[in-house]
Structure formats: C-alpha cells, structure tokens
C-alpha cells in the first residue's frame, strides 16, 4: 500500500482481486475534562513544608468536594495520592554540600462535566499557594465513545468499498464482492498501517490567569476519532 493503499491483481480461479484500505475521521465535541494538579513546597524544615502542602491540598479538595456529585454535579470524579516528603542536600558552586532541603509534593486529578464550572474552579485553584495546573485532557464519555467508534469504523469500511468499486470500474468491471475485512496489516499487505485505534483524547496546556483577573474563557478541544481497515474484494 502507498498513500492511497490498493492492490489490483488477476487470479485465474477467482477473477480480479482488489485490496484497499479504507479510512474515516470525524470530530466530536468534548464531554469530559480531566484536570491534573501538582501541589509542591520546599524549605529547610520538614515540618514546615509538610504543613504547607497539607494545607494547600485541603483547600483544593474542599473546593472539589463542594462541586462533586456523580449524578448531577459539575465534578464527576476526583482523586489524590499520598503526600510524598523527601530531602536533598544540594552542593554549591564551590563543591560544598549544603544543609538539607526538604520537599513535599502531591498530585490531584479532577474530572468535570461542566466546562463553565471548570473555568471558575481553575481560576480559584490556580491561586492557591504551591498549586500548579499541569494540564487538561478533553475526552468523550464511555457511552459516546462506544457509539462513535462503531460509526467511524463503519464509515471506514464504506470508504474501502467505494474505493474498490472505483478501481473495478476503471478496468471495465461492475460487480464487486467483499472477501475479507480486517484491521490494518492483517491481510498481509504492507503499508503505513493506518490508525491503530480510534483516537479519543486531546490534551491542552493551561496557564494561570493574572492576579485579580476574571474566570478563564476557553473553548474545549474537539475529539478526533479515526479508523482504518484493510479490505479485499473480488471484481467481475
């Protein structure tokens, strides 16, 4: 297969065999946003950095819990790991080892269904000392993903059938019958392999708003869902 994968050959017993690759891509509005936060502090005293991290985490989690309702609230799910505390002894430019520096860090993940509430919450969370917003992942719900995957794969098969009919007509044949349909590469035809699986998630970076600024105004990214299939047809 090349840029438009196809293989047309004559078989004495079967007639003309046409092998093609069908593709289809569609875009769907995001339905969920997963936000990843990192809370971190460092300083000369273990107790101090641990207390600061604990306070920041509690502030963020309190704001999340107010929004969390698995059935109707803007937050559908959240989690946090355990606070990690460790120490390092840095070296100065003269090669002397300095006093220990203590670190405390924790990660928090929050999933939203309401993107207006997400913007308001991010504006609040990003101002908490020690909090860094690492990014947002946009995605579809499980139910939507299942339905669009079936639709996109079906359209990829239709694209393969349309290609086969065009190739058949180009050599004066009119009847095309499917012999095999498979994931890319499974029919023994080399090529670019197509899309290995439907792509369901897009990532976006986030920058904290300026101090005193209004809530964020952002547009969720659409989700690209694509599929490829290899197909073999007999034309007569």
C-alpha positions in Angstrom: 0.0 0.0 0.0 1.1 3.5 -0.7 -0.5 6.9 0.0 -3.9 5.5 -1.2 -3.4 1.8 -0.5 -4.6 -0.5 -3.2 -3.7 -3.8 -4.9 -5.4 -5.0 -8.0 -4.4 -8.4 -9.4 -5.8 -11.1 -11.6 -6.4 -14.6 -10.2 -7.2 -17.4 -12.6 -9.7 -19.0 -10.3 -11.2 -16.0 -8.6 -11.1 -13.3 -11.2 -9.8 -9.9 -10.3 -8.9 -9.3 -6.6 -8.8 -5.7 -5.3 -7.2 -4.9 -1.9 -7.7 -1.5 -0.5 -7.5 0.4 2.8 -10.5 2.5 3.9 -10.2 5.4 6.3 -12.6 7.8 8.0 -12.1 10.6 10.6 -14.7 12.6 12.5 -14.6 15.2 15.2 -16.9 15.4 18.2 -17.3 18.0 21.0 -15.6 17.1 24.2 -17.9 15.9 27.0 -15.4 15.5 29.9 -12.3 17.4 31.0 -9.7 15.8 33.3 -7.6 18.4 35.2 -4.2 17.4 36.7 -2.8 19.5 39.6 0.5 19.2 41.3 1.0 20.7 44.8 4.6 21.2 46.0 6.6 23.0 48.6 10.3 23.0 49.6 12.2 24.5 52.5 14.7 24.0 55.3 12.3 22.4 57.7 10.4 19.1 57.1 7.5 20.1 59.3 7.1 23.4 57.5 6.9 22.1 54.0 4.6 19.2 55.1 2.2 21.6 56.9 2.1 23.9 53.8 1.4 21.1 51.4 -1.3 19.6 53.7 -3.0 23.0 54.0 -2.9 23.6 50.2 -4.2 20.1 49.4 -7.0 20.5 51.9 -8.0 23.9 50.4 -8.2 22.4 46.9 -10.0 19.2 48.0 -12.6 21.2 49.9 -13.4 23.2 46.8 -13.7 20.0 44.7 -15.9 18.3 47.2 -18.4 21.2 47.1 -18.8 20.5 43.3 -18.7 16.7 43.4 -21.9 14.8 42.6 -21.6 11.7 40.5 -25.1 12.1 39.2 -25.6 15.8 38.6 -22.7 18.0 39.9 -20.0 19.6 37.7 -17.4 17.2 39.1 -18.0 13.6 38.4 -14.8 12.1 40.0 -11.6 13.1 41.7 -8.6 11.5 43.4 -5.4 12.4 45.2 -2.3 10.4 46.0 -0.4 10.4 49.3 1.8 13.3 50.2 5.4 12.5 49.4 8.1 14.0 51.6 11.9 13.8 50.9 15.1 15.7 51.5 18.1 16.5 49.4 21.5 18.1 50.3 22.5 20.4 47.4 26.0 21.4 46.5 27.2 25.0 46.0 29.5 26.2 43.2 32.5 25.6 45.4 31.7 21.9 45.8 30.5 22.2 49.4 27.4 20.3 50.4 24.8 22.5 51.9 22.1 21.9 54.6 19.2 19.6 53.6 16.3 21.0 51.6 13.0 19.3 52.3 10.3 18.7 49.7 6.6 17.8 49.9 4.5 17.0 46.8 1.1 15.5 46.0 -0.9 15.1 42.8 -4.7 15.7 42.4 -6.9 14.7 39.5 -10.4 16.1 38.9 -12.9 15.2 36.2 -15.5 17.8 35.1 -18.7 17.5 33.0 -19.5 21.3 33.3 -16.8 23.3 31.5 -18.1 26.7 32.8 -17.7 25.4 36.4 -14.3 24.1 35.4 -13.2 27.5 34.3 -14.4 29.1 37.5 -12.7 26.4 39.6 -9.4 26.6 37.8 -9.3 30.3 38.4 -9.7 29.7 42.1 -7.4 26.6 42.3 -4.5 28.2 40.4 -4.2 31.0 43.0 -3.7 28.6 46.0 0.0 28.8 47.0 2.0 25.8 45.9 -0.6 24.6 43.3 0.4 24.1 39.7 -2.1 23.1 37.0 -0.2 20.6 34.7 -2.9 20.4 32.0 -6.3 19.4 30.9 -7.3 16.3 28.9 -10.5 16.5 26.9 -12.5 13.3 26.2 -15.8 11.7 25.4 -18.0 9.7 27.8 -17.8 5.9 27.6 -21.2 5.7 26.0 -20.4 8.3 23.4 -17.0 6.7 22.7 -18.7 3.3 22.0 -21.3 4.7 19.6 -18.9 6.9 17.6 -16.3 4.1 17.4 -18.8 1.9 15.7 -19.9 4.7 13.4 -16.4 5.7 12.4 -15.3 2.1 11.7 -18.5 1.5 9.6 -17.6 4.6 7.6 -14.1 3.3 7.1 -15.5 0.1 5.7 -17.7 2.0 3.4 -14.7 4.1 2.2 -12.9 0.8 1.3 -15.9 -0.5 -0.6 -16.2 2.8 -2.5 -12.5 2.6 -3.5 -12.9 -1.0 -4.7 -15.8 0.0 -6.9 -13.9 2.8 -8.4 -10.9 0.6 -9.2 -13.2 -2.1 -10.6 -15.0 0.4 -12.9 -11.6 1.7 -14.1 -10.8 -1.7 -15.6 -14.3 -2.3 -17.0 -15.8 -4.4 -14.2 -19.1 -3.7 -12.5 -19.6 -6.4 -9.7 -17.6 -6.1 -6.5 -17.9 -8.7 -3.7 -16.2 -8.4 -0.3 -13.9 -11.3 0.6 -12.2 -10.1 3.7 -12.2 -7.1 6.0 -9.5 -6.7 8.8 -7.6 -4.3 10.9 -4.6 -2.7 9.0 -1.8 -5.1 8.2 -3.8 -8.3 8.9 -4.4 -9.1 5.3 -0.7 -9.4 4.6 -0.4 -6.2 2.7 2.4 -3.9 3.8 1.9 -0.1 4.1 1.6 2.7 6.6 -0.6 0.7 8.9 -3.3 3.4 9.2 -4.6 4.4 12.6 -4.0 1.6 15.1 -7.2 2.5 17.1 -9.6 5.4 17.3 -8.1 8.4 19.0 -10.3 9.5 21.8 -8.5 12.2 23.8 -6.9 15.5 23.3 -4.5 17.3 25.8 -4.4 21.0 26.4 -1.9 23.1 28.5 -3.2 25.7 31.0 -1.8 29.0 32.1 -2.9 30.6 35.4 -4.9 33.8 34.9 -3.3 37.1 36.0 -3.9 38.1 39.6 -7.3 39.7 40.0 -8.4 38.5 36.6 -11.7 37.1 35.7 -12.6 33.4 35.2 -11.0 31.7 32.3 -12.6 31.8 28.9 -11.6 28.8 26.9 -13.1 26.6 24.2 -12.8 22.8 24.8 -11.0 21.0 22.0 -13.0 18.7 19.8 -12.0 15.0 19.9 -10.7 13.3 16.8 -11.9 9.8 16.2 -10.4 7.9 13.3 -10.3 4.4 12.0 -8.7 2.4 9.1 -9.5 -1.0 7.7 -7.9 -3.3 5.1 -10.4 -5.0 2.8 -10.2 -7.5 -0.1 -12.8 -7.6 -2.9 -13.4 -9.8 -5.9 -14.4 -7.9 -9.0 -16.1 -9.3 -12.1 
